[in-house]
Amino acid sequence: MEKKKNTQPKLKIRKGDLVQVIAGDSKGKQGKVLEVLLKENRVIVEGANVVSRHTKPNAANPNGGIVKKEAPIHVSNLMVVDAKTGKPTRVGRQKNAEGKLVRIAKKSGEEIKQ
């Protein structure tokens, strides 16, 4: 019997990162990553891909009405913003001085901090 392999890819974007949307209706917007949905390869970004939800009255919202909230965006439509240049960059991985594997910005070579 063959053991099933976990084929979940490692995402280069993490919660707390500053990212820029590079495709779709929210193209050009920058925001902080609020949540990463690993199974769907999607990310929820603050202020990007905002959708309107019609809600019925409930305990939390007694009047109901239209609520605006962020919807998930596919990870391929996002790029991490380089802290040094302020522009979108690709992400690489490199060992630092202590020998720990860290994420680096390809544009500037700087370590990506959260």
N, CA, C and O atoms as a GROMACS GRO file, in nm:
protein
  456
    1MET      N    1   0.083  -0.118   0.000
    1MET     CA    2   0.000   0.000   0.000
    1MET      C    3   0.088   0.125   0.000
    1MET      O    4   0.181   0.138   0.080
    2GLU      N    5   0.057   0.217  -0.092
    2GLU     CA    6   0.138   0.337  -0.107
    2GLU      C    7   0.087   0.448  -0.015
    2GLU      O    8  -0.033   0.472  -0.004
    3LYS      N    9   0.180   0.514   0.051
    3LYS     CA   10   0.144   0.623   0.142
    3LYS      C   11   0.113   0.748   0.059
    3LYS      O   12   0.187   0.781  -0.034
    4LYS      N   13   0.003   0.816   0.094
    4LYS     CA   14  -0.036   0.938   0.021
    4LYS      C   15   0.055   1.053   0.062
    4LYS      O   16   0.076   1.079   0.180
    5LYS      N   17   0.108   1.122  -0.038
    5LYS     CA   18   0.201   1.232  -0.013
    5LYS      C   19   0.126   1.363   0.004
    5LYS      O   20   0.028   1.388  -0.066
    6ASN      N   21   0.170   1.445   0.096
    6ASN     CA   22   0.111   1.577   0.116
    6ASN      C   23   0.166   1.671   0.009
    6ASN      O   24   0.284   1.705   0.010
    7THR      N   25   0.079   1.712  -0.084
    7THR     CA   26   0.124   1.795  -0.196
    7THR      C   27   0.090   1.942  -0.176
    7THR      O   28   0.086   2.018  -0.273
    8GLN      N   29   0.067   1.983  -0.052
    8GLN     CA   30   0.034   2.123  -0.024
    8GLN      C   31   0.158   2.210  -0.042
    8GLN      O   32   0.256   2.190   0.030
    9PRO      N   33   0.156   2.306  -0.137
    9PRO     CA   34   0.273   2.390  -0.157
    9PRO      C   35   0.293   2.491  -0.044
    9PRO      O   36   0.197   2.533   0.020
   10LYS      N   37   0.417   2.529  -0.021
   10LYS     CA   38   0.448   2.629   0.081
   10LYS      C   39   0.428   2.766   0.019
   10LYS      O   40   0.487   2.798  -0.084
   11LEU      N   41   0.344   2.848   0.082
   11LEU     CA   42   0.317   2.982   0.029
   11LEU      C   43   0.426   3.079   0.073
   11LEU      O   44   0.480   3.068   0.183
   12LYS      N   45   0.458   3.172  -0.014
   12LYS     CA   46   0.561   3.271   0.015
   12LYS      C   47   0.503   3.393   0.087
   12LYS      O   48   0.576   3.484   0.126
   13ILE      N   49   0.371   3.395   0.104
   13ILE     CA   50   0.303   3.506   0.170
   13ILE      C   51   0.252   3.457   0.305
   13ILE      O   52   0.193   3.349   0.315
   14ARG      N   53   0.275   3.538   0.409
   14ARG     CA   54   0.233   3.502   0.544
   14ARG      C   55   0.144   3.610   0.603
   14ARG      O   56   0.139   3.722   0.554
   15LYS      N   57   0.074   3.574   0.710
   15LYS     CA   58  -0.012   3.669   0.781
   15LYS      C   59   0.074   3.784   0.834
   15LYS      O   60   0.181   3.761   0.891
   16GLY      N   61   0.028   3.908   0.814
   16GLY     CA   62   0.101   4.025   0.861
   16GLY      C   63   0.187   4.090   0.755
   16GLY      O   64   0.234   4.203   0.774
   17ASP      N   65   0.210   4.023   0.640
   17ASP     CA   66   0.290   4.080   0.532
   17ASP      C   67   0.217   4.195   0.465
   17ASP      O   68   0.094   4.197   0.461
   18LEU      N   69   0.292   4.292   0.413
   18LEU     CA   70   0.235   4.397   0.330
   18LEU      C   71   0.244   4.349   0.186
   18LEU      O   72   0.353   4.323   0.136
   19VAL      N   73   0.128   4.338   0.119
   19VAL     CA   74   0.126   4.287  -0.018
   19VAL      C   75   0.057   4.385  -0.111
   19VAL      O   76  -0.018   4.473  -0.067
   20GLN      N   77   0.083   4.369  -0.241
   20GLN     CA   78   0.018   4.450  -0.344
   20GLN      C   79  -0.054   4.357  -0.438
   20GLN      O   80  -0.002   4.252  -0.476
   21VAL      N   81  -0.176   4.396  -0.478
   21VAL     CA   82  -0.254   4.317  -0.573
   21VAL      C   83  -0.204   4.351  -0.712
   21VAL      O   84  -0.198   4.468  -0.750
   22ILE      N   85  -0.166   4.247  -0.790
   22ILE     CA   86  -0.108   4.271  -0.923
   22ILE      C   87  -0.205   4.236  -1.037
   22ILE      O   88  -0.173   4.260  -1.154
   23ALA      N   89  -0.322   4.180  -1.003
   23ALA     CA   90  -0.420   4.147  -1.106
   23ALA      C   91  -0.560   4.148  -1.047
   23ALA      O   92  -0.578   4.124  -0.927
   24GLY      N   93  -0.659   4.176  -1.130
   24GLY     CA   94  -0.799   4.175  -1.086
   24GLY      C   95  -0.853   4.315  -1.063
   24GLY      O   96  -0.788   4.414  -1.095
   25ASP      N   97  -0.974   4.321  -1.008
   25ASP     CA   98  -1.043   4.450  -0.987
   25ASP      C   99  -0.970   4.541  -0.888
   25ASP      O  100  -0.979   4.663  -0.900
   26SER      N  101  -0.900   4.482  -0.792
   26SER     CA  102  -0.830   4.561  -0.690
   26SER      C  103  -0.684   4.586  -0.726
   26SER      O  104  -0.603   4.616  -0.639
   27LYS      N  105  -0.649   4.573  -0.855
   27LYS     CA  106  -0.509   4.586  -0.899
   27LYS      C  107  -0.448   4.718  -0.852
   27LYS      O  108  -0.510   4.824  -0.865
   28GLY      N  109  -0.327   4.711  -0.795
   28GLY     CA  110  -0.256   4.829  -0.749
   28GLY      C  111  -0.275   4.858  -0.600
   28GLY      O  112  -0.197   4.934  -0.542
   29LYS      N  113  -0.376   4.800  -0.539
   29LYS     CA  114  -0.401   4.826  -0.396
   29LYS      C  115  -0.300   4.751  -0.310
   29LYS      O  116  -0.261   4.638  -0.340
   30GLN      N  117  -0.260   4.816  -0.201
   30GLN     CA  118  -0.170   4.753  -0.105
   30GLN      C  119  -0.245   4.735   0.026
   30GLN      O  120  -0.331   4.816   0.062
   31GLY      N  121  -0.212   4.629   0.096
   31GLY     CA  122  -0.276   4.605   0.225
   31GLY      C  123  -0.205   4.496   0.302
   31GLY      O  124  -0.119   4.425   0.250
   32LYS      N  125  -0.243   4.484   0.428
   32LYS     CA  126  -0.184   4.385   0.517
   32LYS      C  127  -0.261   4.254   0.505
   32LYS      O  128  -0.383   4.254   0.491
   33VAL      N  129  -0.190   4.142   0.510
   33VAL     CA  130  -0.254   4.011   0.503
   33VAL      C  131  -0.321   3.983   0.637
   33VAL      O  132  -0.256   3.980   0.742
   34LEU      N  133  -0.453   3.961   0.634
   34LEU     CA  134  -0.530   3.934   0.755
   34LEU      C  135  -0.537   3.785   0.783
   34LEU      O  136  -0.534   3.742   0.899
   35GLU      N  137  -0.546   3.705   0.676
   35GLU     CA  138  -0.563   3.561   0.693
   35GLU      C  139  -0.512   3.488   0.568
   35GLU      O  140  -0.528   3.537   0.456
   36VAL      N  141  -0.452   3.371   0.589
   36VAL     CA  142  -0.405   3.288   0.478
   36VAL      C  143  -0.486   3.159   0.479
   36VAL      O  144  -0.488   3.087   0.580
   37LEU      N  145  -0.553   3.130   0.367
   37LEU     CA  146  -0.632   3.007   0.354
   37LEU      C  147  -0.548   2.907   0.273
   37LEU      O  148  -0.553   2.906   0.150
   38LEU      N  149  -0.472   2.825   0.343
   38LEU     CA  150  -0.375   2.735   0.280
   38LEU      C  151  -0.437   2.636   0.183
   38LEU      O  152  -0.384   2.616   0.074
   39LYS      N  153  -0.548   2.574   0.221
   39LYS     CA  154  -0.609   2.471   0.137
   39LYS      C  155  -0.656   2.524   0.002
   39LYS      O  156  -0.649   2.454  -0.099
   40GLU      N  157  -0.705   2.648   0.000
   40GLU     CA  158  -0.756   2.708  -0.124
   40GLU      C  159  -0.652   2.792  -0.197
   40GLU      O  160  -0.681   2.845  -0.305
   41ASN      N  161  -0.531   2.806  -0.140
   41ASN     CA  162  -0.427   2.893  -0.196
   41ASN      C  163  -0.475   3.037  -0.210
   41ASN      O  164  -0.443   3.105  -0.308
   42ARG      N  165  -0.551   3.083  -0.113
   42ARG     CA  166  -0.606   3.218  -0.116
   42ARG      C  167  -0.569   3.295   0.009
   42ARG      O  168  -0.536   3.238   0.113
   43VAL      N  169  -0.576   3.429  -0.003
   43VAL     CA  170  -0.535   3.518   0.105
   43VAL      C  171  -0.639   3.628   0.119
   43VAL      O  172  -0.692   3.676   0.019
   44ILE      N  173  -0.668   3.670   0.243
   44ILE     CA  174  -0.757   3.784   0.265
   44ILE      C  175  -0.670   3.904   0.297
   44ILE      O  176  -0.592   3.903   0.392
   45VAL      N  177  -0.685   4.009   0.214
   45VAL     CA  178  -0.603   4.131   0.226
   45VAL      C  179  -0.691   4.247   0.270
   45VAL      O  180  -0.800   4.268   0.218
   46GLU      N  181  -0.641   4.322   0.368
   46GLU     CA  182  -0.712   4.437   0.423
   46GLU      C  183  -0.734   4.544   0.316
   46GLU      O  184  -0.639   4.593   0.256
   47GLY      N  185  -0.862   4.578   0.291
   47GLY     CA  186  -0.896   4.685   0.197
   47GLY      C  187  -0.896   4.646   0.051
   47GLY      O  188  -0.924   4.731  -0.034
   48ALA      N  189  -0.867   4.522   0.018
   48ALA     CA  190  -0.865   4.478  -0.121
   48ALA      C  191  -0.974   4.373  -0.145
   48ALA      O  192  -1.007   4.296  -0.055
   49ASN      N  193  -1.031   4.372  -0.266
   49ASN     CA  194  -1.135   4.277  -0.305
   49ASN      C  195  -1.254   4.284  -0.209
   49ASN      O  196  -1.300   4.182  -0.158
   50VAL      N  197  -1.303   4.406  -0.185
   50VAL     CA  198  -1.414   4.428  -0.092
   50VAL      C  199  -1.546   4.397  -0.164
   50VAL      O  200  -1.573   4.449  -0.272
   51VAL      N  201  -1.627   4.310  -0.101
   51VAL     CA  202  -1.756   4.271  -0.158
   51VAL      C  203  -1.868   4.312  -0.064
   51VAL      O  204  -1.846   4.329   0.056
   52SER      N  205  -1.989   4.328  -0.119
   52SER     CA  206  -2.106   4.364  -0.039
   52SER      C  207  -2.185   4.238  -0.010
   52SER      O  208  -2.215   4.161  -0.101
   53ARG      N  209  -2.219   4.217   0.116
   53ARG     CA  210  -2.299   4.102   0.157
   53ARG      C  211  -2.431   4.154   0.213
   53ARG      O  212  -2.432   4.239   0.302
   54HIS      N  213  -2.542   4.102   0.162
   54HIS     CA  214  -2.674   4.138   0.214
   54HIS      C  215  -2.704   4.045   0.330
   54HIS      O  216  -2.707   3.923   0.313
   55THR      N  217  -2.726   4.103   0.448
   55THR     CA  218  -2.747   4.020   0.566
   55THR      C  219  -2.886   4.041   0.625
   55THR      O  220  -2.940   4.151   0.624
   56LYS      N  221  -2.942   3.931   0.675
   56LYS     CA  222  -3.070   3.938   0.744
   56LYS      C  223  -3.045   3.991   0.885
   56LYS      O  224  -2.934   3.980   0.936
   57PRO      N  225  -3.148   4.048   0.947
   57PRO     CA  226  -3.130   4.092   1.086
   57PRO      C  227  -3.095   3.974   1.178
   57PRO      O  228  -3.156   3.867   1.168
   58ASN      N  229  -2.997   3.995   1.265
   58ASN     CA  230  -2.959   3.893   1.363
   58ASN      C  231  -2.916   3.961   1.492
   58ASN      O  232  -2.923   4.084   1.503
   59ALA      N  233  -2.870   3.884   1.589
   59ALA     CA  234  -2.832   3.940   1.719
   59ALA      C  235  -2.718   4.040   1.707
   59ALA      O  236  -2.719   4.144   1.772
   60ALA      N  237  -2.619   4.009   1.621
   60ALA     CA  238  -2.504   4.098   1.605
   60ALA      C  239  -2.541   4.224   1.527
   60ALA      O  240  -2.488   4.332   1.555
   61ASN      N  241  -2.630   4.211   1.430
   61ASN     CA  242  -2.670   4.322   1.344
   61ASN      C  243  -2.823   4.327   1.341
   61ASN      O  244  -2.885   4.269   1.252
   62PRO      N  245  -2.886   4.397   1.439
   62PRO     CA  246  -3.033   4.392   1.452
   62PRO      C  247  -3.109   4.446   1.331
   62PRO      O  248  -3.222   4.405   1.306
   63ASN      N  249  -3.049   4.538   1.256
   63ASN     CA  250  -3.120   4.596   1.141
   63ASN      C  251  -3.094   4.520   1.011
   63ASN      O  252  -3.167   4.539   0.914
   64GLY      N  253  -2.990   4.436   1.008
   64GLY     CA  254  -2.956   4.370   0.882
   64GLY      C  255  -2.893   4.471   0.788
   64GLY      O  256  -2.827   4.565   0.834
   65GLY      N  257  -2.912   4.453   0.658
   65GLY     CA  258  -2.861   4.550   0.561
   65GLY      C  259  -2.740   4.499   0.485
   65GLY      O  260  -2.714   4.379   0.482
   66ILE      N  261  -2.668   4.591   0.424
   66ILE     CA  262  -2.554   4.555   0.339
   66ILE      C  263  -2.424   4.574   0.418
   66ILE      O  264  -2.397   4.682   0.470
   67VAL      N  265  -2.345   4.467   0.426
   67VAL     CA  266  -2.218   4.469   0.498
   67VAL      C  267  -2.105   4.452   0.398
   67VAL      O  268  -2.108   4.360   0.316
   68LYS      N  269  -2.006   4.539   0.405
   68LYS     CA  270  -1.890   4.528   0.316
   68LYS      C  271  -1.779   4.452   0.388
   68LYS      O  272  -1.747   4.482   0.503
   69LYS      N  273  -1.720   4.352   0.321
   69LYS     CA  274  -1.611   4.275   0.380
   69LYS      C  275  -1.514   4.228   0.272
   69LYS      O  276  -1.549   4.223   0.154
   70GLU      N  277  -1.393   4.194   0.315
   70GLU     CA  278  -1.290   4.151   0.222
   70GLU      C  279  -1.312   4.005   0.185
   70GLU      O  280  -1.338   3.921   0.271
   71ALA      N  281  -1.301   3.975   0.055
   71ALA     CA  282  -1.312   3.837   0.006
   71ALA      C  283  -1.171   3.786  -0.024
   71ALA      O  284  -1.080   3.866  -0.050
   72PRO      N  285  -1.151   3.654  -0.022
   72PRO     CA  286  -1.018   3.599  -0.049
   72PRO      C  287  -0.972   3.625  -0.193
   72PRO      O  288  -1.054   3.629  -0.285
   73ILE      N  289  -0.841   3.644  -0.211
   73ILE     CA  290  -0.779   3.664  -0.342
   73ILE      C  291  -0.680   3.551  -0.362
   73ILE      O  292  -0.613   3.509  -0.267
   74HIS      N  293  -0.670   3.500  -0.484
   74HIS     CA  294  -0.575   3.392  -0.511
   74HIS      C  295  -0.433   3.445  -0.492
   74HIS      O  296  -0.402   3.559  -0.527
   75VAL      N  297  -0.348   3.360  -0.436
   75VAL     CA  298  -0.211   3.399  -0.399
   75VAL      C  299  -0.129   3.440  -0.522
   75VAL      O  300  -0.033   3.517  -0.509
   76SER      N  301  -0.164   3.391  -0.641
   76SER     CA  302  -0.090   3.426  -0.762
   76SER      C  303  -0.113   3.570  -0.806
   76SER      O  304  -0.037   3.624  -0.887
   77ASN      N  305  -0.217   3.634  -0.752
   77ASN     CA  306  -0.248   3.773  -0.785
   77ASN      C  307  -0.189   3.872  -0.686
   77ASN      O  308  -0.225   3.990  -0.687
   78LEU      N  309  -0.099   3.825  -0.600
   78LEU     CA  310  -0.040   3.910  -0.497
   78LEU      C  311   0.113   3.904  -0.503
   78LEU      O  312   0.171   3.802  -0.542
   79MET      N  313   0.177   4.014  -0.463
   79MET     CA  314   0.322   4.018  -0.448
   79MET      C  315   0.355   4.090  -0.318
   79MET      O  316   0.290   4.187  -0.282
   80VAL      N  317   0.457   4.042  -0.250
   80VAL     CA  318   0.503   4.105  -0.127
   80VAL      C  319   0.568   4.239  -0.162
   80VAL      O  320   0.640   4.248  -0.261
   81VAL      N  321   0.543   4.342  -0.080
   81VAL     CA  322   0.603   4.474  -0.103
   81VAL      C  323   0.736   4.480  -0.028
   81VAL      O  324   0.744   4.452   0.092
   82ASP      N  325   0.840   4.519  -0.101
   82ASP     CA  326   0.974   4.531  -0.044
   82ASP      C  327   0.979   4.651   0.050
   82ASP      O  328   0.940   4.762   0.012
   83ALA      N  329   1.026   4.631   0.173
   83ALA     CA  330   1.030   4.738   0.273
   83ALA      C  331   1.128   4.848   0.233
   83ALA      O  332   1.106   4.966   0.264
   84LYS      N  333   1.236   4.812   0.164
   84LYS     CA  334   1.339   4.909   0.128
   84LYS      C  335   1.296   4.998   0.010
   84LYS      O  336   1.310   5.120   0.017
   85THR      N  337   1.243   4.937  -0.096
   85THR     CA  338   1.208   5.012  -0.216
   85THR      C  339   1.061   5.053  -0.222
   85THR      O  340   1.025   5.149  -0.291
   86GLY      N  341   0.975   4.981  -0.150
   86GLY     CA  342   0.832   5.010  -0.152
   86GLY      C  343   0.764   4.957  -0.277
   86GLY      O  344   0.649   4.992  -0.304
   87LYS      N  345   0.833   4.873  -0.353
   87LYS     CA  346   0.777   4.816  -0.475
   87LYS      C  347   0.755   4.666  -0.458
   87LYS      O  348   0.818   4.603  -0.373
   88PRO      N  349   0.664   4.608  -0.540
   88PRO     CA  350   0.641   4.464  -0.529
   88PRO      C  351   0.766   4.385  -0.569
   88PRO      O  352   0.838   4.424  -0.660
   89THR      N  353   0.789   4.274  -0.500
   89THR     CA  354   0.909   4.194  -0.526
   89THR      C  355   0.877   4.046  -0.514
   89THR      O  356   0.779   4.007  -0.450
   90ARG      N  357   0.959   3.965  -0.577
   90ARG     CA  358   0.948   3.821  -0.560
   90ARG      C  359   1.016   3.784  -0.428
   90ARG      O  360   1.093   3.861  -0.372
   91VAL      N  361   0.984   3.665  -0.380
   91VAL     CA  362   1.036   3.622  -0.250
   91VAL      C  363   1.128   3.503  -0.268
   91VAL      O  364   1.094   3.406  -0.336
   92GLY      N  365   1.247   3.512  -0.205
   92GLY     CA  366   1.341   3.400  -0.206
   92GLY      C  367   1.366   3.356  -0.062
   92GLY      O  368   1.322   3.420   0.032
   93ARG      N  369   1.437   3.244  -0.048
   93ARG     CA  370   1.472   3.197   0.086
   93ARG      C  371   1.622   3.177   0.093
   93ARG      O  372   1.685   3.128  -0.001
   94GLN      N  373   1.679   3.218   0.208
   94GLN     CA  374   1.824   3.215   0.224
   94GLN      C  375   1.857   3.196   0.372
   94GLN      O  376   1.779   3.234   0.459
   95LYS      N  377   1.970   3.137   0.398
   95LYS     CA  378   2.012   3.121   0.538
   95LYS      C  379   2.077   3.251   0.583
   95LYS      O  380   2.157   3.310   0.511
   96ASN      N  381   2.041   3.294   0.705
   96ASN     CA  382   2.101   3.416   0.759
   96ASN      C  383   2.226   3.383   0.839
   96ASN      O  384   2.274   3.270   0.836
   97ALA      N  385   2.279   3.480   0.911
   97ALA     CA  386   2.403   3.463   0.986
   97ALA      C  387   2.396   3.351   1.090
   97ALA      O  388   2.495   3.282   1.115
   98GLU      N  389   2.278   3.334   1.151
   98GLU     CA  390   2.262   3.228   1.252
   98GLU      C  391   2.235   3.092   1.190
   98GLU      O  392   2.223   2.993   1.262
   99GLY      N  393   2.225   3.087   1.057
   99GLY     CA  394   2.199   2.961   0.988
   99GLY      C  395   2.051   2.926   0.978
   99GLY      O  396   2.015   2.814   0.942
  100LYS      N  397   1.965   3.024   1.011
  100LYS     CA  398   1.821   3.004   1.003
  100LYS      C  399   1.771   3.044   0.864
  100LYS      O  400   1.817   3.143   0.808
  101LEU      N  401   1.678   2.966   0.808
  101LEU     CA  402   1.623   2.994   0.677
  101LEU      C  403   1.523   3.109   0.687
  101LEU      O  404   1.423   3.098   0.758
  102VAL      N  405   1.549   3.219   0.616
  102VAL     CA  406   1.460   3.336   0.621
  102VAL      C  407   1.417   3.374   0.480
  102VAL      O  408   1.481   3.337   0.382
  103ARG      N  409   1.306   3.449   0.472
  103ARG     CA  410   1.258   3.498   0.342
  103ARG      C  411   1.330   3.629   0.309
  103ARG      O  412   1.346   3.715   0.396
  104ILE      N  413   1.371   3.643   0.184
  104ILE     CA  414   1.437   3.767   0.140
  104ILE      C  415   1.364   3.823   0.018
  104ILE      O  416   1.303   3.750  -0.059
  105ALA      N  417   1.372   3.956   0.004
  105ALA     CA  418   1.316   4.024  -0.113
  105ALA      C  419   1.418   4.015  -0.226
  105ALA      O  420   1.534   4.050  -0.207
  106LYS      N  421   1.375   3.968  -0.342
  106LYS     CA  422   1.466   3.951  -0.455
  106LYS      C  423   1.518   4.085  -0.508
  106LYS      O  424   1.629   4.093  -0.559
  107LYS      N  425   1.436   4.192  -0.496
  107LYS     CA  426   1.476   4.323  -0.550
  107LYS      C  427   1.592   4.385  -0.475
  107LYS      O  428   1.687   4.434  -0.535
  108SER      N  429   1.583   4.383  -0.340
  108SER     CA  430   1.686   4.450  -0.260
  108SER      C  431   1.777   4.355  -0.186
  108SER      O  432   1.884   4.395  -0.141
  109GLY      N  433   1.736   4.230  -0.171
  109GLY     CA  434   1.815   4.134  -0.095
  109GLY      C  435   1.793   4.144   0.055
  109GLY      O  436   1.856   4.072   0.132
  110GLU      N  437   1.703   4.235   0.096
  110GLU     CA  438   1.673   4.254   0.238
  110GLU      C  439   1.588   4.139   0.292
  110GLU      O  440   1.513   4.075   0.217
  111GLU      N  441   1.601   4.113   0.421
  111GLU     CA  442   1.518   4.012   0.487
  111GLU      C  443   1.378   4.066   0.505
  111GLU      O  444   1.360   4.183   0.540
  112ILE      N  445   1.277   3.983   0.481
  112ILE     CA  446   1.138   4.024   0.499
  112ILE      C  447   1.099   4.000   0.643
  112ILE      O  448   1.097   3.886   0.690
  113LYS      N  449   1.068   4.109   0.713
  113LYS     CA  450   1.028   4.100   0.853
  113LYS      C  451   0.878   4.117   0.864
  113LYS      O  452   0.815   4.180   0.778
  114GLN      N  453   0.820   4.060   0.969
  114GLN     CA  454   0.676   4.071   0.985
  114GLN      C  455   0.637   4.174   1.086
  114GLN      O  456   0.518   4.195   1.111
   0.00000   0.00000   0.00000
